[in-house]
């Protein structure tokens, strides 16, 4: 399913990053040696491109869950089956949206969001996910640390950065490519802003 070009690129990313990761890199390599095929490609890409702090602190199984979920979507979701590989990688698969804690959340969101989009066109599905997100969260200033999407779901509130991370996660959970847009200085409010 994934291209030979991507396989080589992911392998090169991991080979370049691994020596800098010390024991975390060796531990990840032992886990990688247990998997093959497209799953290994996505994991090498993940481990080779995420910040070193993520590789050291996020359990391998959590990152593996992102890869498994994405490959299932690539094969079965009408929203990402035919998108170019780079769009799939960056805007459906990639685990990191912002600075949130990485937790195994895509399957959690997919269980709730998939029924909302079943049988809908891409545009209708994106709007349905947006409406679902609006029913789940309300804007409210929170502490300076970004909450992960599951915490936001249970709290029902968050800043624009958390709301947009929540929205991107919900969209990606069903295979709709999405990303967060962020401006460091929003001129009319003398602050920053983020949106989907």
Secondary structure in CASP SS format (residue, H / E / C, confidence):
PFRMAT SS
TARGET T0000
AUTHOR 0000-0000-0000
METHOD secondary structure of the structure
MODEL  1
X C 1.00
X C 1.00
X C 1.00
X H 1.00
X H 1.00
X H 1.00
X H 1.00
X H 1.00
X H 1.00
X H 1.00
X H 1.00
X H 1.00
X H 1.00
X H 1.00
X H 1.00
X H 1.00
X H 1.00
X H 1.00
X H 1.00
X H 1.00
X H 1.00
X H 1.00
X H 1.00
X H 1.00
X H 1.00
X H 1.00
X H 1.00
X H 1.00
X H 1.00
X H 1.00
X H 1.00
X H 1.00
X C 1.00
X C 1.00
X C 1.00
X C 1.00
X H 1.00
X H 1.00
X H 1.00
X H 1.00
X H 1.00
X H 1.00
X H 1.00
X H 1.00
X H 1.00
X H 1.00
X H 1.00
X H 1.00
X H 1.00
X C 1.00
X C 1.00
X H 1.00
X H 1.00
X H 1.00
X H 1.00
X H 1.00
X H 1.00
X C 1.00
X C 1.00
X H 1.00
X H 1.00
X H 1.00
X H 1.00
X H 1.00
X H 1.00
X H 1.00
X H 1.00
X H 1.00
X H 1.00
X H 1.00
X H 1.00
X H 1.00
X H 1.00
X H 1.00
X H 1.00
X H 1.00
X C 1.00
X C 1.00
X C 1.00
X C 1.00
X C 1.00
X C 1.00
X C 1.00
X C 1.00
X H 1.00
X H 1.00
X H 1.00
X H 1.00
X H 1.00
X H 1.00
X H 1.00
X H 1.00
X H 1.00
X C 1.00
X C 1.00
X C 1.00
X C 1.00
X C 1.00
X C 1.00
X C 1.00
X C 1.00
X C 1.00
X C 1.00
X C 1.00
X C 1.00
X H 1.00
X H 1.00
X H 1.00
X H 1.00
X H 1.00
X H 1.00
X H 1.00
X H 1.00
X H 1.00
X H 1.00
X H 1.00
X H 1.00
X C 1.00
X C 1.00
X C 1.00
X C 1.00
X H 1.00
X H 1.00
X H 1.00
X H 1.00
X H 1.00
X H 1.00
X H 1.00
X H 1.00
X H 1.00
X H 1.00
X H 1.00
X H 1.00
X H 1.00
X H 1.00
X H 1.00
X C 1.00
X E 1.00
X E 1.00
X C 1.00
X C 1.00
X C 1.00
X C 1.00
X C 1.00
X C 1.00
X C 1.00
X C 1.00
X C 1.00
X H 1.00
X H 1.00
X H 1.00
X H 1.00
X H 1.00
X H 1.00
X H 1.00
X C 1.00
X E 1.00
X E 1.00
X C 1.00
X H 1.00
X H 1.00
X H 1.00
X H 1.00
X H 1.00
X H 1.00
X H 1.00
X H 1.00
X H 1.00
X H 1.00
X H 1.00
X H 1.00
X H 1.00
X H 1.00
X C 1.00
X C 1.00
X C 1.00
X C 1.00
X C 1.00
X C 1.00
X C 1.00
X E 1.00
X E 1.00
X E 1.00
X E 1.00
X E 1.00
X E 1.00
X C 1.00
X C 1.00
X C 1.00
X C 1.00
X E 1.00
X E 1.00
X E 1.00
X E 1.00
X E 1.00
X C 1.00
END
